Amino acid sequence: MTTGKCKHGSFPLNEGCILCVEERLAGEVKAKLEVEPQLRELEEGLNSEGLTLVPETAIALRLGEDIEVMSYHEQAVKLLKYAEARIIATVDDNKLAVDDLSIISRLKKSMEAKRKEYLDPLKTQVDAINMTYKDLMEPVFSADKITRDKMLAFELKQRLIREAQEEVNRLRMEATKKDAALHNGELSESVNLIEVTPEVKTTRTDMGSSSMTDHWTYEVIDLLLVPREYLVIDNAQLTAIARSHHDRKQIPGIRFVNKPIISVRAKYFKEEK
């Protein structure tokens, strides 16, 4: 059997040091003992007085699953207290911090696994509902888009017609002024302006109404002319370059820097059969 050493002496690696566990996670067993009677009552459907428990209580505790989550939380609270009180002044202090980070790493993975365990069935159901309704609603979305596009095309055509009519009237008025200038301010013939198609702001029917609403956006016509304050750094690409090339690739105006982080690899021991 593989053994390890700690301040309490030797211990089996597959089991860990019982004294260390008791020091860091004191009270966990007590908490479980307090909850287990409630769990048994839930499984039996009766409380200690023989009264039937309400369904919401059983649903809330998930028939024991929440006990594990509560245990994780209790461990996390204790680890937080250790972290807040920790002072690292020696190599041994740093080793103890590494031990705690290893415990924290395993605890984070356990809590994340439990979170996914709860969420995955719900996510699967939500995805299935969204996919079903996407297929069911595709015709109505398409009908909406096609109708709106045709209305926009009609509005554009009407605007072009109005602009053309206004241009004809402008040219006729210009020609009239020139004609008057040639005849000492008198017109040789009357001005024949055409009627301009009126702009319809709102279309109303018995079932509803529609109107054109301004929706301003932008288009880049010359990137070189765009002021620097409106340009956005490509964070994803620069991060990828930093990770791949470190500081070996030079980009004008960019400096790649190394900001180390603590990397923790927690050891996991398999139980010997």
N, C-alpha and C positions, 0 to 999 in steps of 0.2 A: 504494500500500500504506500502510495506517495504521500510524504508528509511535508509540512511547512513549519515555519517558526514565527512567533510573535512575542510580545512582551510577557505572555503567559506561559510560553514554552512551545513544545511541538504539538501539532494537530493534523488530522487527516485533511488533505486538500479537498477531497470530494465532499467533506462535511463542514469544514471551516472551524474556527475557534469558537466554542460555545460561549466562553466568557466575553470575547469581543462582541459577539452578536448581542449578548445580554446587556452589555454596556451601551451600545448604540441604539438598540431597539427595545429598550426596557418599556414595559407596559403593553407591548403588542399582544402578548398571550392573554393578558387580563382583558384587553378590549375584545378579543375574540370570544372569550368565555362569557362576556356580558351579552354578546350579540347572538351566540349560538342558540340559547333558549328561545329567542324570538324567531330564529330560523326554523327550529323544530316546530314551533307553533304555526308558522306559516305553512310548512309542509303538511301538517295535520289539519290545517284549516280552522284550528281552535286556539283560543288564548288560554292562559292559566286558569281562568274562571269558567272555561267551557263555552265561551261565547264565540260565535263565528266572526272571523276577521273580515273587514271590508276588503273587496277586491283591489282597491287602489293601493292598500298597504303592500300586498303581495307583488303588485306590479312595480311599485317603487323600489323594493329591495331585490327584484329579479331573482328570487329564490336562491340567495347566497352570493350572487355575483358582486353585489355591492360590498360585501364583507372584504373581498380582495381589494377593491378600489379604496375602501376606507383604510385598509392596512397600508397601501401604497402612500396614501396621503399622510398618515401618521409618521411613516418613515421620512417622507419629504420634509415635514415640519421639523423633525428632529435634526435632519441634515442641514436645514436652513439655520437652526440655532447654532450648530457646530460651526458653520461657515461664518456667521456673524461674529462669533467669539474667537475665531481662530487667529493666532499670531504665528507667522512663519518667520522664525529667526535662525533656525538651524537646519542642517540637512535632514535630521530626523523629523523635524516639523514638516518639512517639504514632503518626506515619504508618507507621513500620515495624511497629508493633503491629497497625495496621489491615491492612497487607499480610498479616501472618501470620494474622489472623482470617479474611481472605478465603480464604487457602489452607486453613485449618482447616475453613471452611464447605464448600468444594468437597470436601475429603477426607471429611468426615462424610457428605455426600450420596453419595459414591462407595461408602463402606464400608456405609452403610445399604442402598444399592441391591444390593450384593453379598450382604448378609445376606438380603434378601428374595428374591434370586434362588435362594439355597439353600433357604429355608424355604417359599416359595410352593408348590412341587410337593408338599412334605410336608404342608403345611396343607390343600391341596386334597384329598389322599388321606385325611387324618384326618377332615376334614369329611364326605367321602363315606361313610367307614366309620361315623361317628357317626350320620349321617342314615339309612343303611341299617338299622343296628341299632335305631335309635329306632322305625322303622316295624315291624321284625320283633318288637320287644319290647313294642310298645304293648298287644297283647292281655293279656300276662302282668301288666303294670303295672295295667291296668284291672281284671283279675280280682283282683289283690291288694287294690286300693283298695276295690272293691265288697264283698269278703269282710270286710275290716277294718271298714268302715262298718256292715255288718250285725251284726257281733259287738259293736261299740260300742253300737249301738242296742239289742241284746238286753241288754247289761250295764246300760244306763241304765234299761230297763224293769224289770229285776230289782231295781235299787236303789230305784226308785220304789215297787215292791211292798213291799219290806222296810220302807221308811219309812212306808208306809201301815199296815202290820201293826203296827209299833212304836207308831204314833200311836193305833191302836185299843186296844192294850194299855194305853197310858198313860192314855187316857180312862176305860177300865174300872177301872184301879187308883184313879184319882181319884174315880170314882163310888163305889167300894168304901169308900174312906176316909170319904167323906161319909155313906155308909150306916151305917158303924160309929159315927160320931159321933152319929147320931140314935138309935142303939140301945145307948147306954152302952158302946161299944167292941166290941159283938158284931155279927157279920155276920148279916143276915137271910137271906142266901143265899151260896153259894160263888162265888168269882171264876172266871170262865170266860175264861181268856186263850187267844188263838189262837196257833198255832205260827208263828214267824217263819221265813221262808225263809232258810236259811243262806247266807252269802256265800262264793262259791267263789273262792279266791285264784288257784288254778292249775288249768287243765284239761289232763289228760294223756291221750294216746292211744298206740296202738302205734307211730305214726309221728312223734310229737313232742309238744310241749306249748305252751301259751300262758298268759300271765298279764297282768294290768293293771299297767303301770309308770307311776309318777307322772311327769308332764311339766308342770311349772309354767311359766306364761307370764303375760302381763299384758294388761289392757284399760284404755284411757283412758276414764274416766266423766265427768270434768270437768277440762278442760285448764287452767282458771283456778286450780285448786287444786293443780296439780302444782308442787312446789318448783323453783326456778330451776336448781339444780344438775343436775336431770334433763332439762332442756330442751336441745336441740341446735341450734346455729346452722345455718341453711340456707346453706352455703358456696357452692353453685352459683348460687343466686339472687342473693346479695349480690355475688359476683364479676361476674355479668352486669350488675348495676346499676352497679357501679364502672366497667366498661368502656364502658357506654352513656352514663351521665350524669356520670361523673367525680365531682366533689364538689358538683354542683348539686342533687342530690336528698338531702333530709335524712331520716334515719331515727333516731328516738330511741335513744340508746345506741350508735350506730354512727358512726364517723368514717372517711370515705373518704380515703385518702392515695395520693399518687403516688410510686412507687418505680421510677425509671427503670432500664432495662436496656440493655445495648449491643446494638444491632441492626446486623447485618452483611449486606450484599448483595454477594456476590462476582460479579465480571464474568466472563462466559463468552464467548470469542471463537470465531467460526466460521472454519474454515480456508477460505482463498480457493482456488477451483479455477482 
